[in-house]
Amino acid sequence: MSARAVDFKSINVVADPDGLAQLHQLGVRTVPVVAKGERYVIGQSLREVGAFLGLDDQGADILAPGELVQRLDWVLAAAQRYLRQLPDSQMLSELPGRPRSYRTLTYHIFQITRGFLVVARGGELSHEFLGLEAGEDLVSFADIADDGEIARRDLLAWWEGDGQSMDFDAPVATYYGAQSLHDILERTAWHTAQHVRQILLVLEGLNIAPDGPIGQRELAGLPLPKEVWDG
């Protein structure tokens, strides 16, 4: 919305009780949400948000599935490198502006890919699945990176197998309504990349030089927000 000069007010429902009450009044229990009066759209699909706002320009064309899988593979590999650089003393440190620990965020990075594979294999993506926490056996950032490698390999194995014959225009079931598998794959790639950008800033704040920072090769063509942290 910022990139397209749409005037809006951003409400952090974690920090603003009135904003949380407004959300519940709409009958919504998850964020992000874009609302105009009593009308709203779940903000998980950028194209649905664009249509809701009446924008003619929906942004760049979606990348082909193979390109999106390649970008996601690069970003997941980068995430593992960065996790291995994070000191375990920071596991319970929290992100700016929200009660979310680095441990929760880093596990979530790989859970996004697992969620994509759920719908690619015929299941339904739930909000609860995306919000699952790391198990008690994952006691270090290296453990989470190792667990994430399983998700990355699972993605690549799916792509080399069933992914080659998938209908990416077919609708799949999510907690925010039916979406095409192609849209879900794109969201998986940019959602993951956005969180990895945040980990880069965490490293910077700890005065740790990242091991091979991601850049244009990984991010070009993904509909990423301009800012790394939401306002």
N, C-alpha and C positions, 0 to 999 in steps of 0.2 A: 504493500500500500504506500509506503514511503517512496519507493522508486517510481510510482505512478502518480504521485502528488495527490493522494487521497487523504483528506482531512479526517483524522480519527483520534480517539482517546484510548490509550493503552491502560488497562487495569490489571494489576497483579493481584489475583484473588487470594494468594497466600498472605500478602501483606495488607490487604484492604477488605475488612469484614463487610462493608457495604457492597463492594464489588462481588464478593462471594454470594451475598444475598440476592443481588441482581441476577447472577448466574442461575441460582436455584429457582428464582421466580420465572425464568424462561423455561424451567423444566429440564435443565442440562446439568450433568454431573461431571463432565470432563472438559478440559481446555486443550487447545485454543478454540475460541468461538468468536465469530464476527457477527455483531448484532446491529440492526437498525430498528429501533423501537422494539416491538414484540417479535419481529422477524429475525431469524438468525440462520447461520450455516456453520457446521463444524469446520474448523479451519485446517483440517488435515489434508484436504485436497485443494491445492492452489488454483486449479482450474474452476472448481466449484465456487471458490471465493471470488474469482474474477467475474464469473457469470452473475453471482449474487450482487456484485457492485456495479454491474453493467459496463465493465471495461471492455473496450474493443480489442486492446492489445493484451493477449494472454501470455506474452513472453516468448522465448525461443521455443522452437519445435523440440519435442521430446527426443532424446537420444535413442538410438536403436537398442534393443535388449542386450545384444552382445557388447556394445560399448558401455552400457550401464553396469553389466556384470564385471567388466574389466576395471572400471572406475572403482566399484565397490571392493573388488579384490585388492587394488592398490591401497585404498583407504583403510581397510581392515588390517592389512599387513603393517601399515604405518602406525596404526593404533597399538598394535602389539609392541612395536619398537619403543614407542613413547611410554607405555606402561612399565616396561622394564627399566626405564630411567627414573620413574617416580619413587621417591623414598617411601617405604611402608609406614613411616611415622605420619604420613599425610592421609592415610586411608579414611579417617573419619572427619577430615577437614571438609568444610561445606562450601558450595558454590556461592558466588555473590548473589544476594537477593532471593535465595530460596533454600529451604531446609533439605538439601540434597547433597549427600556426601560424595567425595571422589570415588569411593568404593562403589556406591550405587550407580554413579554415572558411567564408570568404566565398564561395569558388567552390562549395563543397558546398551552400550555401543554394539555389543555382539548379539544381544537379545533382539535387536531390530532385524538383523538378518535371519535369526531363527523364526521370527514372526512372519517374514516373507515366505520362508520355506513352508510354514504351516498352510498358508493360503495356496501356495503353488502346488501343494500336494492334496488339495481339496478340502482343507479345514477352514475354520473361521477365525479371523484375527480378533482377539479380545483385548480390551484395555488392560485387563488383569494380567494377561500373558506378557504384554510389553513391560508391565511394572514389576515383574518378578525380581526378587533380590538374589544376590549371589548366595550359594549354599555355604554352610559353615566350614566346608572343606577348603574353600578358597580364602586363604588367610593372608595372601600377599598379592601385590599387583602382578607379579610374575605368574602366580596361579591363575589369575583372571586372564592374562595374556595366553597362557597355555590352553585354557578352556575356550578362549576365543578362536584359537587356531582350529579347533574341532569344527566350530561354526563356519569358518572360512573354507575349510576343505569340504564340508558338507555342501556348501553353496556351489563350489566348483564341480563337485561330482554330480550334483543335480543338473547343472548347466550342460555338462558333457553328455548327460544321459537324457532324462525326460525333458529338460529345457529346450532341446533341439526341435522338439515336435509340439511345443506348447502353443496354444492360441492366446497370444498376449492381449488380444482385444476382448477376450471372454471376461464376463464379470466374475468377481470373487467376493466372498462375504467378509465384511469388516464391521467393527463396532460403530463405525460412522457411515454405514450404508454400503451398497454394492459399488465396487470400483473395478476398473479393468486391471488385469494383472500387470499390464505395462505401466499404468499409473502407480501401482503399489511398488513395482521395482524401482521406478524413478524416485519415489519418496524414500524408499529404503536407502538408496545411494546418497541422496542429499541430506537426509536426516542424520545418517551416520557421519557424513563428512562434516556437518555442522558441529556435532559433538566432538569430533576429533580436532577441529579448529579450536574448540574450547580447551581441550587438553594441551594444545600448543601454548595457549596463554597461561595455563597453570604452570607449565614448565618454565616459561619466561619469567613468571613471578617468583619462581624458586631459583632463578639464575642458572638454569640448566639448558644448555644448547641442545635443541632437538636433534635426534638421530635421523637425518634426511627429511626435512620439512616438506609437507605436501604443498603443491602449487598448481599452476595452470594445467599440467598434465592430468592431475587427478580431478580438478574442480571445474574445468571449462565445460560449459554447456549444462551444468547443474543449476537449478533455480534456487540458489542459496541467498539468504538474506544478506544485506550489506554488513550488518553488525554481527559480531560474534556472540555477544550477550544481548538478550532482549532488554528493552528499556525498563 
